[in-house]
Amino acid sequence: MFKHLKRLMSRSKTVNMSMGPVLFSTPVLSGQSSHSHFQWRVKKGLDDEIFFFSLKFRADYYGGMDGAENYFINFDLETAERVRDQLDSCIAYYERARQEKKREIPLGREGGSKP
Protein backbone atom coordinates (compact mmCIF):
# COMPACT_ATOMS: atom_id res chain seq x y z
CA MET A 1 0.00 0.00 0.00
CA PHE A 2 2.80 2.44 0.87
CA LYS A 3 4.28 1.86 -2.59
CA HIS A 4 1.08 3.11 -4.24
CA LEU A 5 0.82 6.08 -1.89
CA LYS A 6 4.45 6.97 -2.55
CA ARG A 7 3.89 6.83 -6.31
CA LEU A 8 0.80 9.03 -6.02
CA MET A 9 2.58 11.57 -3.79
CA SER A 10 5.62 11.73 -6.09
CA ARG A 11 3.44 13.16 -8.87
CA SER A 12 3.54 16.50 -7.06
CA LYS A 13 6.85 18.23 -7.85
CA THR A 14 6.92 19.88 -4.42
CA VAL A 15 6.24 16.65 -2.52
CA ASN A 16 8.66 14.73 -4.73
CA MET A 17 11.46 17.19 -3.91
CA SER A 18 10.71 17.72 -0.23
CA MET A 19 10.06 14.16 0.90
CA GLY A 20 12.85 12.37 -0.90
CA PRO A 21 15.86 11.08 1.04
CA VAL A 22 19.05 13.09 1.55
CA LEU A 23 21.94 11.13 0.03
CA PHE A 24 24.79 13.54 0.73
CA SER A 25 25.15 16.72 2.77
CA THR A 26 27.95 19.16 3.42
CA PRO A 27 28.90 20.54 6.84
CA VAL A 28 26.75 23.44 8.01
CA LEU A 29 28.29 26.90 7.51
CA SER A 30 27.32 29.98 9.49
CA GLY A 31 26.26 33.28 8.00
CA GLN A 32 27.09 36.67 9.48
CA SER A 33 24.42 36.60 12.21
CA SER A 34 24.61 34.04 14.99
CA HIS A 35 21.35 32.31 14.01
CA SER A 36 21.95 31.94 10.26
CA HIS A 37 23.27 28.76 8.64
CA PHE A 38 23.71 27.21 5.20
CA GLN A 39 24.08 23.63 3.93
CA TRP A 40 24.17 21.99 0.50
CA ARG A 41 22.49 18.62 0.09
CA VAL A 42 22.00 16.08 -2.68
CA LYS A 43 18.55 14.56 -2.52
CA LYS A 44 16.77 11.89 -4.45
CA GLY A 45 13.16 12.48 -5.35
CA LEU A 46 10.45 10.51 -3.60
CA ASP A 47 10.01 8.75 -6.95
CA ASP A 48 13.59 7.36 -6.62
CA GLU A 49 14.38 8.66 -10.11
CA ILE A 50 15.38 12.33 -10.01
CA PHE A 51 18.26 13.91 -8.11
CA PHE A 52 18.14 17.47 -6.73
CA PHE A 53 20.77 19.85 -5.40
CA SER A 54 19.14 21.25 -2.30
CA LEU A 55 20.02 24.31 -0.25
CA LYS A 56 19.03 24.33 3.42
CA PHE A 57 19.48 27.66 5.15
CA ARG A 58 18.27 30.10 7.73
CA ALA A 59 18.71 33.66 6.52
CA ASP A 60 20.46 36.54 8.22
CA TYR A 61 17.40 38.65 7.42
CA TYR A 62 14.60 38.94 4.90
CA GLY A 63 12.94 41.78 3.08
CA GLY A 64 13.74 43.91 0.12
CA MET A 65 13.62 47.44 -1.14
CA ASP A 66 11.11 46.35 -3.78
CA GLY A 67 8.70 45.04 -1.11
CA ALA A 68 9.18 41.41 -2.12
CA GLU A 69 9.92 38.81 0.53
CA ASN A 70 13.49 37.76 -0.23
CA TYR A 71 15.79 35.89 2.11
CA PHE A 72 19.46 36.76 2.44
CA ILE A 73 22.47 35.09 3.95
CA ASN A 74 25.83 36.84 3.84
CA PHE A 75 29.32 35.34 3.86
CA ASP A 76 32.83 36.64 4.14
CA LEU A 77 35.26 35.63 1.37
CA GLU A 78 36.62 32.58 3.22
CA THR A 79 33.13 31.17 3.84
CA ALA A 80 32.00 31.98 0.27
CA GLU A 81 34.92 29.90 -1.01
CA ARG A 82 33.86 27.03 1.26
CA VAL A 83 30.28 27.35 -0.06
CA ARG A 84 31.63 27.01 -3.60
CA ASP A 85 33.79 24.03 -2.63
CA GLN A 86 30.86 22.32 -0.95
CA LEU A 87 28.63 22.75 -4.00
CA ASP A 88 31.47 21.28 -6.07
CA SER A 89 31.50 18.26 -3.74
CA CYS A 90 27.73 17.79 -4.25
CA ILE A 91 28.20 17.85 -8.01
CA ALA A 92 31.06 15.36 -7.69
CA TYR A 93 28.81 13.07 -5.62
CA TYR A 94 26.20 13.17 -8.39
CA GLU A 95 28.84 12.46 -11.04
CA ARG A 96 30.15 9.43 -9.08
CA ALA A 97 26.61 8.08 -8.66
CA ARG A 98 25.99 8.51 -12.38
CA GLN A 99 29.23 6.67 -13.24
CA GLU A 100 28.37 3.81 -10.87
CA LYS A 101 25.00 3.35 -12.55
CA LYS A 102 26.56 3.73 -16.02
CA ARG A 103 23.62 5.87 -17.12
CA GLU A 104 22.31 9.40 -16.90
CA ILE A 105 20.54 10.15 -13.62
CA PRO A 106 17.92 12.82 -14.22
CA LEU A 107 18.26 16.06 -12.29
CA GLY A 108 15.44 18.35 -11.31
CA ARG A 109 14.20 20.36 -14.27
CA GLU A 110 16.13 23.42 -15.39
CA GLY A 111 14.92 26.90 -14.66
CA GLY A 112 15.68 27.00 -10.95
CA SER A 113 18.00 29.97 -11.25
CA LYS A 114 15.53 32.78 -10.63
CA PRO A 115 17.08 35.70 -8.76
N, C-alpha and C positions, 0 to 999 in steps of 0.2 A: 504494500500500500504506500509506504514512504517513497518508493521509487516513482510511482505515478504522481504523487504530490510534488516531489522534487522536479519532475519534468514539467508539470504545469506551472510551478512557481518560476522556473528558469525562463519562461517565455517573456517575462517582464525584464527589460534591460536593467532597471534599477535593482530589482531583487536578485537577478543573476550576478550582478557585480558585488552587491553588498553582502550576500550570504555565502559566497564561495570561500573556500579555505585559503588561508595565507600560507604560501609555500616558502617564502623567503622574506626576511625583513632586515633592515639595517639598524644599527644602534640609534637610539633617540638623540637628536641634537637639540640644544636649547636656543631659543631666540634671544632677543635683547631684554625682554622682561622676564621676571623670574617664573611666571606661570606658562610661558609659551614653549612649545616643543614641536618637533618636525621629524617624520620618519617615512622613508620609502619602503614600499612593500610590493612583492610580486604575488598576485592572487590568481587563482583559477576560478572561472565562473562556476556557479552552482550546476551548470550543465556539464561540467567536466571537460569542456571543449576549448573555451576561449581563455586566454591569459590577459591580465590587466596589470599595468603599473599603477600602483595606488599611492596616494600621498595622504598620510595621517598627520594632522597638525592642530595645534591650538594657537590661535593668532595672538600677536602682541596687542592688536586693537582692530576694530572694524569701523567702517564708515568711509565716506568719500566726499570730495568737494561737489561731485555731481549729484549727490543725494542717494546714490545707489549703495546697497549694502555689499561692500567688498571687505574681504578679510586680508590682513597683512601680517607677515612675519618678516623680521629684519635680521640680517646676519652681518657680522664683520667679515673681512676678506678670508680669514683662516677658516671660519665655519662655512662660508659659501663654497670654498674649494672642497671641503669635506662633503657638502651636499652634492656637488658635482661628482665626486668620486663614488659616493654611495649610489647615485643613479646609475653610474657606469657599472657598478657591481650587480645591480638588478638586471640590467641589459645583458650582462655576461651570464647571469644565471639562466635567463630565458634562452640565450644562444646555446648553452650547454644542454639544456633540456631538449631543445629542438634537434641538436646533433645526436643525442641519445635515442630519440624516437625516429631519427632518419627521415623526418618529414616536417613540413611546415606546421607550426602550431599557431592557430589564428590568434591575433591580438584583438583587443577591443577596437571598434570601428574608429577610423580617423575622424578628425574634426574636433578633438578635445583640447585644442589649443586656443580657446577663446581667452581674451585678456581678462 
